């Protein structure tokens, strides 16, 4: 045992010696080359030359010892001393919620496996935001609020124990998986849905706004459904100078990584794995943030891959914080409801987003823009290029202003003939969106655009595209869509159908 401890200390010392070198980084400018809009590149947060191991604070990597207090004490101590790096060495580290404080880099070394407690009682209920609404949820396994200069780094693996939180639909798992779920002690089954407890089911039953319970006024009412209040695994709220780099994240209770109202955020080299059947198992949700870089990531999600948001309905409009100046490059999405997604929570607006050199394989849809009446917000100045996709069961590119909370395979969109409503602050708008150099093999449909009669999808350019699909495209309430050098090979004819569209004569195809 003494020899192992000495070995851990030696490895920790080596990591700390490398710390100063890792803070010198001038490469960010390469990710901002040739952007179609002006923006200020992100800057890597820097940390003082101080390094400690959680072992020094009593943590034990045996997979059994509860290290919650030791890890949080190490972080608090380093932050109070001015900042530095807190190292989690190789081993299995069992813990509850971890708060990252200002000027602290939490670094899990290679072969470090951090497993979060699967007991909901270990995560206090707090006021927060989820799916764009002000609400209450359980505390996230990793969280920070109003912090500056924070980082989560290293080649370790972080496991959110999400299987103990999520409900599961029968049709999404095999017979053997379903039988295993049914054998879980304390579970509850209703209408071909498995819940980890009756408490979880009761939370689902009283939800009339997606996953957010309504009408609860007393703490006791919230406590009674604690198991339903699944947290996002990593929650950074109102933080500045955030770095998440090289980590592997798996098995989240809900969304995996959720920076909310943050500025200067870098997410690079991150690998995320959620089961394909995981409800609300988004990989990355960037909400109401300014200056964000996502680069060189590998995402395998149960819901959306990279999703841009800015709050929902009245709560989002009251927050009034757009998501802006986001760059996404060199990222792969292996599974999910959408490869790159904007919405549906976009009430604060989204603008100046650049997505380039990404690959989507088997995502339900490739590029997905979604919203609905009542939401409000403007999405504009979006630039997407050099995207390769294959085996997309629904649409390669979709705009749906009748989003109803379902996946694209379940959501058939709006009807062609509807009455226009008055344009108000609740009317969502999508305009000035540019899509270039897209290749997709084997899609269900190449394009689906369905705007609102009072606010059509407007000014979309599509250039240099090659798609093979069962169907070509459907456009309703769409204005000024320009297609140049777009080649679609589709089984069904006619290739394109238009309904209540204007300026369709500008749509051209060069084969």
C-alpha positions, 0 to 999 in steps of 0.5 A: 500500500505504501509503495502504491501511494508513493507511486501515485505521488510521483505521478502527481508530481509529474503531472504538476510539473507539466502544468505550466507548459500546458498553460502556454497555448497559442493555437486557438487562432487556427480554429478561427481562420477564414470565418465568415464573420468577425469575432474574438477568438477564445482564450485558454484559462490559465492557472497558478503553478500549484498542484495537489492530489486528492489523495492528500486530502484523504481520497481513496481510489478503491471504488468503494470509499465515498470521496465526495468530501475529500475531492471538494475539500481539495478543490476549495483549498486550492481555490482559496489559496489562489488556484491551481490544479487538483489531480485525480490519479489512476484508480476508481473514485466513487463520489457524489456531487463535485463543485469546481470553484474559481481558478481550479483545474480538475484533472483526472489522469489516464486510467482514473475512473470517477463513478458518481453515486446513483442515489438521488438523495446525494444530490440536493434539489436546487433552483436552476434551468432545464429545457430553457425554463426556470425550474428545480432539478437535482444538483449536477454531479459536476457543477460550477456557478458564477465561477471564473477560470475553471477547467475539467481536463485529463484522459480519465473517464467520468461516469454519471450513473445515468441508468439509475435515473432515466426512464426507458421506453420498451420499444427502444431496448431488446427483450433481454435488456427489458427483462433485466430492467424488470428485475430491478428492485423498486422499479415501476412500469406503466404503459410500456415505460420503465421507471427506476422507482414509483417516485420517478413515475409520479414526477413524469405523471405530473409533467405537462411541459416536457420534463419540467413539473408544473404547479408545485409550490412546496418543498415537500412536493418537489422532494416527493418526486426527487428521482424524476428531477434528473440533473444534467451531468455537467452544469456550468452556469454564469461562468467565464473562461471555461475549459473542458478538454480531453475528458471522456464522459459517459452515462449521464442522467440527462443532458451531458454537458450544459454551459448556460450563460457562460462566456469564453468556453472551450470544449476540445477533444471531448468524448461523450457516450450516452446509450442511444435509448437514453431519454434527453441524453443530449451530448452537448447543449450550449445555451445563451453563451457568448464566444464558444469553441467546440473542436475535435470532439467525438459524440455518441448521444441518445438525443441531440449531438451539438445543440444551440439554445437560448431559453424557452418561451417567456422565461427565455425572452425574460432572460434575453440572452442570445447564444452567439459567436459559436464555432464548431469544428472537426467534430463527429456525431455517431448517433443522436436525434440530430448531428447539429441542432438549433432549438427548439429553445431559442427564445433569446435568439441565436446568431453568428454560428459557424459549423465546419468539417463535421461528420454525422453517421446514423443520426436521425437527422443531419442539420436540424432547426426547430421551434414553434409558435409562442417561442419567439427569438431570431436565428440568423447568420448561421454558416455551415460547410464541409459536412459529411453524412451517411445513413440518415433515416429522416432528413439531411436538412430540416427546418420545422417551425411546428416542433412538438417535442418529438424526434424527427421520425415521430414528428410529421411537421405542420400542415400545408394550409394554416391561417397566419397569426399576428406577428408578435414577440412570440413569433420565432424567425429563422433567416440568413442561413448558409449551407455549403459543401454538404455530402450525404449518402442514404437519407430518408429525405434530402430537405424539409422546410416548413415555416410559418405563414406569418414568418416563413423560413427566409433567405437560406442559401444551399450550395455544392450539395450532393445527397442520395435519398428516398425523397427529394425535398418539401418546402412550405412557407419558405421564402428566398431559398437559393440552391446552386450546384445542388444534386439530389438523387431520389427514388420518389418523384417529383424531386421537389414539392413547394407549398406557399413559397415565394421566389421559388424561381431562384431555386436552381439545380446544376447536375 
